[in-house]
Amino acid sequence: MRHILLAAFAVALIACSPVKNTVIPTDPKKWDTELFPKIKDLPDNDKQLLKAYLARAVIRSTLGNGLAVPPDTTVADAIQDEQKFEAQQKAAEKEAEALKARALAVRAEALKKLNNAVTLVVASKIFVPKDVMAERFSDHVDFIFVVKNKTNKDIAGVKGTVEFDDMFGSLVENVGLSLDSEIKAHEEKTITGYGKDLNQFEDRDQKLAVTDLDKMKVQFVPEMIVFSDGTKLTAPDAPN
């Protein structure tokens, strides 16, 4: 009991210490001579809080929002203000994380519905070298897709991204895709005529060109399905 009382008394002494009653100069140029020598005996945690407060104060002043520190602000005031600020920041971060988690859950549910509605497979990837005489001014890859409509409604178009990863799971390339071919309910359709011009200066494009299809993991991530009756299935963008 005696130790508890002594500890409480020590805390009270620190809280009421002359150091914490020190008034912070409003001019940051005076801190080196009139403030910092007086706070050398502050507990490390209080020093960190005070330094963080002062750093924010300088930024406020630099942005033209008045004095760096309001007149008559004590070290204790600054520490308390910083504690309040950091608590608010943590609360805001926690709220942002919760919002992101909810957004990811909504996206996951939407993607599940999209994937249950359609399956897209890359059946072929063919490299076509550039040929100026044939008016092909860059290398190119042609794709053949097989799309299966797993719904009871005809599909008018499918939009999404084909993700190509190498055998180690590293991204090779993402290829955006917008298919406007009609696919009858519960039918499969082979779609040709889609490809990608390759940039000779882009490593991803060159890797896509030379890597065999069977050496890559390919996944289609749907973004939107438009049905012939005008209805749609969509997925919101992933939160940053």
N, C-alpha and C positions, 0 to 999 in steps of 0.2 A: 504494500500500500504506500509505503514511504517513497519507494522508487517511482511509482506512478505520479505521486504529488510533485516530486522533484522534476520529473520530465515535463509535467504540465506547467510548472513554474518557469522552466527553462524556455519552453515555447512562448509563454507569455512575455518573458523578457526580450526574446528576439523580436516578437511582433511589435513591442513597444520601444524597441531600441532606437537610439538617436539616428542610426544609419537609415532606418526605414522612414524616419521623419524628415530626412534630407529633402529639400526642395530642388527639383531638377531645373537647371537653367533652361530658359526658352530657346536660347541660341545654342545649337549643337557645337559651335566652335569653342564653347566654354566647358564642354563636358570633360575634356582631357584633364583640365586643371582643377575644375570646381566640383566634379561629380565622381569620376572614376577613382581618384585616390580615397574617397570616403566610403566606397562600397566594397573595398577589397576583402572585408571580413563577412560579407553576406554569404549565407549558405549557397552552395553551387547551384541548386535548383532555382533559387530566387535570382541569382545572377543571370542565369539563362533566360528566365522570364523577362527580366529587366532589359537585357540586350535585345530580345525579340521585340519588345515594346518600342525601344529606341529606334530599331531598324525600321519599323513601320512608321514611326513618327517622322523620320528623315524622308521617307518616300512620300508621305502626305505633304510635307513642306516643299519637296522638289516639284510635286505636281501642282503647286500653287494653292493648296488648301489651307492657307493660314500658317500660324506658328507651328513649329515641329511639336512642341509640347505646350499645352495650355498653362497660363500663369498659375503659380502656387501648387502645381502637381508634385506630390511627394513620391519617393521611391515606393512606398507602400501603395499609393494610388496606382502607379504604373504597373506594379506586379499584379494587383487585383484586376486591372483593366485587361492585362494580357491573359490572365487566367480565364476571364469571361470570354475574350475573343477566341481563344483556343478551344474552349468548350463549345462555342457556337460553330466553329469550323468543323469540329468532330461530329457534331449533330448534323451539319449540312452534308458532310461526307457520308455519314450513315444513311441519311435520307436518299442521297444520290445512288448509293449502292443498292438500296431497296428498290428504287425506281428502275434501275438497270436490270435487276433480277426479275422484276415483273415484266419488263419489256422482252427480256430473253425468253421468259415462259410463254408469253403471247406468240412470239415468233416461232418457238419450237412447236407449239400446237398448230399454228398455221402451216408450217412446213410439213408436219405429219399429214395434214389433210391433203396437201398438194402431192406428196409422195404416194399417198394412197389412191390418188386420182390418175396419176400418169407415171410411166416408167420410160426413161430414155437411155438407150445404149449406143455408144460409139462403135459401130460395126467395122469401120475402116478409117484409116488415116493415110492419105497418099501424098507424098512430097512431089511437087511439080516445080522444077527449076525454072529460073527466069529465062526468057527467050525474047530478045528485043525484036527479032524478025517476026515473031508471032504476037508482038505487042504485049508481051508479059514482061514488065519492067522490074519485077521483084520475085523472089522465090515465094512459093505459095504452098499451103497444105489444103487438100480437099478432104471433107469428111462425108461419111455416109452414116446416117442415124437410123435406128429402128425405134419407133415410138409406139408404146402401147397405151391405149385409152382404157382405163379400168373402171370407168363410170358408166352410168346408164344414159348419158347425154353425149351428143356429138360435140367434139372439140373443134373450135375454129382456129385457135392459135395457142402456142406455148412460148413463154419467155423465161429465161433463166441463165445460169452460168455453168459451163462445163469446166470442172476443175481437174487438171492433169497433175498428178504427183508422181515422183519417181519411186522406185522400189523401197527407198529408205524413208518415204513419207515427206520428203521436201517438195515444195511447190515447184512445178515446171512452168506452168502457165495457166491462166484463167481465160477462157474464151466465152464472151457474151454471145447469147443465142436468142434469136427471135424467129420462131417457126410459124408461118401463117398457112400451113397446110391443114385441110380438114381431115379429122380422124374420127371415123364412125365409132359409136359406142361399142365397147368391148372388142375393138379391132386393133390390129397392128398395122403400121405403115412404115415403109422404107422411104427415107427422105434423102435426096441428093441435091447437089447444087449449092451447098454451103461450104465455106472455107475461110481461110485467113491469110492475108498477105503478111510475109515475114520481113521484119526489119533486120538487116544484116548486122546492125550494131547493137541489137538487143540480145543478151545472153539467153534470156528465157525463150525467145523465138527460135534461136538456133538450136537450143536443147529440144524443143518441141519437134523441130524438123528431123533431128537425127535419132531420137529415141523411139525404139519400136513400141507399138501400141501395147503388145503383151508384156512389156517391161514397165508399164505405168499402171498406176491405180487411177481409174477414171470415175468421177462422180458428177452427176447432174444435180444442181441445186436449183429447183424451180422457184420462180418469183411470182408468176402469174399464169393462170389458165383462163382463157376466154372460151366460153361455150357458144355454140351456134345460136342458142336462144337469147344471147346477150348477157347472161349471168357470168360472174367471175369468181375465181378463187385467187386470193393474193396473200402475200406474206410481207409484213412490215420489214423495213431495213433493220439490220442488226445495230444495236446501240454502240456508240464508241466507248 
